[in-house]
Amino acid sequence: MVRGRNGTMGRFKVELELANNNDVVLADSGHLAADKVRRARIQGVVDSGATRLVLPKSVADQLGLPDAGKVLVRYADKRRAARKKVKGVWLKLLGRDSVFNAIVEPKRTDALIGAIVMEDLDLIIDCTMQTLLPRNPKGIVSEIE
């Protein structure tokens, strides 16, 4: 097992770009000025033990992300809580982008990047170097049967 510099397995920070995907689509079609797209650049913690994307409430509010209901979350210390889920989060990391749902955490100040984001963007964790790497530098490879 490889532990990160902060003593935890597979946890380190990266910078990511976020936007409201509805705004991105409107800007791409010419119905919204590019400078009107609600965007944010924030730090994200890559966590090999996390599943989903988690955003601070302040960032979800800033981006105006649409509500997608509630989800039950379980924390590492076994606590459970119901949290708001939002949809249409455009996320760009290492030159790769996709659209995700996210859990909203009221007191977070950074994003949490879980396995779903890394899998979709075809990124792998290098715990020794504390970084994310593209599995294939030439592009995303999707494995299908």
C-alpha positions in Angstrom: 0.0 0.0 0.0 1.3 3.4 -0.9 0.4 6.3 1.3 0.3 10.0 0.2 2.4 12.7 1.7 -0.5 13.6 4.1 -0.5 10.0 5.4 -3.6 8.8 3.5 -3.8 6.3 0.7 -4.2 7.8 -2.7 -5.2 11.4 -1.7 -3.7 14.5 -3.2 -4.8 17.8 -4.7 -5.2 18.9 -8.3 -6.7 22.0 -9.9 -9.9 21.5 -12.0 -12.2 23.7 -14.0 -15.9 23.5 -13.6 -18.9 25.0 -15.4 -22.6 24.8 -15.7 -23.1 22.5 -18.7 -26.4 24.2 -19.7 -24.4 27.4 -20.1 -21.6 25.6 -22.1 -24.2 24.1 -24.5 -25.9 27.6 -24.9 -22.5 29.2 -25.6 -21.5 26.5 -28.1 -24.8 27.1 -30.0 -24.3 30.9 -30.0 -27.2 31.6 -27.6 -25.0 32.8 -24.8 -21.9 34.8 -24.8 -18.8 32.8 -23.8 -18.0 35.2 -21.0 -21.4 34.6 -19.5 -20.8 30.9 -18.9 -20.7 30.3 -15.1 -17.3 28.8 -14.4 -15.0 28.1 -11.4 -11.4 26.9 -11.0 -11.0 25.1 -7.7 -8.7 22.7 -5.9 -9.9 19.1 -5.9 -8.8 16.2 -3.7 -8.3 13.0 -5.7 -9.4 10.2 -3.4 -8.9 6.6 -4.5 -11.5 5.5 -1.9 -14.2 7.9 -3.0 -16.8 7.0 -5.6 -18.4 10.2 -6.8 -17.8 13.9 -7.4 -18.5 16.1 -4.4 -18.6 19.9 -4.6 -18.8 22.6 -2.0 -22.2 24.2 -1.7 -20.7 27.6 -2.5 -19.4 26.4 -5.9 -22.7 24.6 -6.8 -24.5 27.8 -6.0 -22.1 29.9 -7.9 -22.5 27.7 -11.0 -26.3 27.6 -10.7 -26.4 23.8 -11.0 -29.8 22.2 -11.3 -31.2 20.1 -8.5 -31.2 16.4 -9.0 -32.8 15.2 -5.7 -31.1 13.8 -2.6 -28.7 11.0 -2.0 -27.6 9.1 1.2 -23.9 9.5 1.9 -21.7 7.5 4.2 -18.5 9.2 5.6 -15.3 7.4 6.4 -16.1 7.6 10.1 -19.4 5.7 9.4 -21.7 8.7 9.8 -24.6 8.9 7.4 -26.4 12.0 6.0 -28.8 13.0 3.2 -27.2 15.4 0.8 -28.4 17.4 -2.2 -27.4 16.1 -5.7 -26.9 18.4 -8.7 -26.6 17.6 -12.4 -24.9 19.1 -15.4 -21.5 19.7 -13.9 -19.0 20.2 -16.8 -15.6 19.2 -15.4 -12.2 19.6 -17.1 -9.1 17.9 -15.8 -5.8 17.3 -17.5 -7.2 18.5 -20.8 -10.1 16.0 -20.7 -13.7 17.0 -20.0 -17.1 15.4 -19.3 -20.4 16.1 -17.6 -21.2 14.7 -14.2 -23.7 14.7 -11.4 -22.3 15.8 -8.0 -23.1 15.6 -4.3 -23.2 18.9 -2.6 -21.4 19.2 0.7 -22.3 22.3 2.7 -19.0 22.8 4.6 -16.4 21.7 2.0 -14.0 24.2 0.5 -12.6 21.9 -2.2 -14.0 19.3 -4.5 -13.7 15.6 -4.0 -12.8 13.6 -7.1 -13.8 10.0 -6.9 -13.5 6.9 -9.1 -16.4 7.7 -11.4 -14.7 10.9 -12.6 -11.3 9.2 -13.0 -12.8 6.2 -14.9 -14.8 8.4 -17.2 -11.8 10.6 -18.0 -9.6 7.5 -18.3 -7.1 8.7 -15.6 -5.0 6.6 -13.3 -3.5 7.5 -9.9 0.2 7.5 -9.4 0.4 7.4 -5.6 4.2 7.5 -5.6 4.3 10.8 -7.6 1.1 12.1 -6.1 -0.5 12.8 -9.4 -3.1 11.8 -12.0 -2.0 10.4 -15.4 -3.8 9.6 -18.6 -3.9 5.9 -19.0 -3.3 6.5 -22.7 -1.7 9.9 -23.5 -3.2 9.8 -27.0 -6.8 9.9 -25.8 -9.5 8.2 -23.8 -9.8 4.5 -24.3 -13.2 3.0 -23.6 -13.3 -0.8 -23.1 -16.4 -2.5 -24.4 -17.4 -6.1 -24.8 
